[in-house]
Amino acid sequence: MRCVVLGAGLMGKAAVHDLVRSPGVDRVLVADADERRAREVARTAGDGRAVAARIDVRDGRAVERLLRGWDVTLSAVPYLFNLGLARAAIAAGSHFCDLGGNDTIVAQELRLDRAARKKGLCLVPDCGLAPGMASLVVAAGLKRLDKTRAVHIRVGGLPQQPKPPLDYQLVFSVHGLINEYVEKARILRAGKLCEVESMTGVESLRFPAPFDELEAFFTSGGTSTLPDTLRGVVRDLDYKTIRYPGHCAKIRVLIDLGLTRWDRLRVESGEEVSPRAVLSAALLKALPAGEPDAVLLRVVLEGRKDGRERVVTYEMLDRFDRRTGLTAMMRTTAFPLSIVAQMLASRRVTGCGALPQEACIPAEDFLEELGRRGVVVRRRESSPR
């Protein structure tokens, strides 16, 4: 199969790394606005099977021309470009998947269902970690129960050596991070679709040392399409982001001060500045990046099996890979994107069109593919305490 990766950033690089090491992938094209960066990724991660090109993802016609003749397109660029890229992929006759991260744009992509089906194509958004892998873990867990009452998803990327002031390091776009913190979170509560404020609902949780004291709180985007898919199937569904203790309170101060707002303020010099632009620049300067990290996931499903109350728990703890130089966030975000892309191109999916991944990607096969890459999600089943 022939694959195009749009974006030569960290996630694009990790996707290329996985694609060229996967059986059945013959050629990978890395395309980025910075052709030099695309060439570097093709050279360092491409294992001799990747080539590079320059592309402006804002130019739909140019993207369509680029994608013609390629089996599947993977978008590893910021979410705000994905709707236009999905349209271009359909026009070019290429399957499409992306890292998503914005509920509004994902909903618009899914409205392309008729156009995709007409061409016999699959378009699957939100294929990273969360949204992404977490949704397929849920899909696998639902099959372990006769009836599921509640689903609780907890996911987070953490530095192995936390540093003040936020005990956090940037592992993806700073704009995406702020977006998760300020937009509302979609959940199911008592069977009803609800929106709750992000940075609320703080709870404590523990993982194996040294991650034995953590917190989790509501953030947006992590549930993706699950509230719509599971409405009427489960009563309660929620998603919370994992951080070191105290992180939520510090971010709440920034939000309450108005530093995440886009509207411009006049400062003493007379200039008008966007508080959010200033905060983004400050975070980029102050927060570390690229240091050894870990990604934690816990999905708990509560329900009944064979007439008895049961709890199905999935857990993952992935760490920075010193051998390959890939961070845990790159592995757990880009590897799922690569796996889904290969499933689309090889037709290992249910149906065609624009679909949420929990409705078309075989969850157990997906988890097996992750395990082959050393990203292991463990399952245990128990009775309620």
C-alpha positions, 0 to 999 in steps of 0.5 A: 500500500502507498501512504501519504503523511501530511505534517512532518512534526513529531507525530508525523515523524512517528507515523512514518517510522511505524508505516515503513516498518509495517508489512504491506506498506510499499511507499510513504510520502511525507508532505509538509509546508517546510520541504526541508523538514519533510526531507529530514523526516523521510531520511531519518524515519523513512528507512529508505522507503519514504520520499518528501514533498512540499505542500500548503495544506490550505490549498485544497486543489494542490492537496487533491493533486498530491493525493491522487494515486495514493491509497490512504492519507494520514493527517498529522497537522493541526485539527483546523485543517482536517475538514479541507484535507478530508474533502481533498482526500475524497476528491483524490480517491484516497482513504483518510484519517487524522489525529482530530482533537476538535469535536466541531470539526469532527462532526463536520467531517462525519457529514462527508459520509455520503461523498465518501461512500459514493467513492467507496472510501473510508474517512475516520477522524480522531485516531490518536490517543484520546480521542483515538485509542481510548475509544477503541479500548472502550469498544473492546470492553463493551464486548466483555459485558452483556450490559454496560452501565458506566464507562470512565476514561482516564488518560494523560501524558506526563514528564518522568521528571516533573519540573515547576511551575506546572510539572508538565512538558509540551508533548503536542501543540500548545494551542491544542492543549489550551483548547482542551482546557477551555472548551466544554467536555461532553459526557453522558450523565444518567443517560443524558448528553451533557456539557460540563466545564473543563478543569472541574471534577478533580479526583485523585488516582494512583498508578504504579510508582513513581506515578502513585499520586496523581489527579484527573479532571474534565477536559474537552475532546477526549470522548470524541464521538462516544457520547453519540455512539453510546447514548442509549447504550450506557447511562454514564460516560466521562473522560478526565485528563491525568496530571500531577497533583496541583496542575488543575488549580494552577491552570484554573488561575490562568483561565480565571485571569482571562489569559486563555481568551483570544480577544485583544487587550490594550496594554500600557504601550497602546498596543493591542495584544491577545492574552492567549497568544501571549500565554501560548508564547510563554508556555512554549518558552517556559515548559520543557519538551522532548524529555523522557515521558510516560503516557497513562491510560485507564478505562473502567467499564461497569456492568453485568455479565451472565447475570452478575455485576462485573467491572472490566478495567484496561490499563496502559503505562507506556514510556519514552523509548530510548532505542528509537528516540520516540516519546511515549506520546509519539508512540501512543498517538502516532502508532494508532493513526498508522494502524487505523490507516493500514486497516483502511487501506487493506479494508480491515474495517466494517463498512465505508463512508465517514465513520467514528472509529468505534463503529468501524475499526475492529477493536481487538485487532487494533489492540493486538497491533498495538501490542506488536509495537510494544504498546501493551494495554492490559485487561483485568475483570473483577467483581465490584468492591 
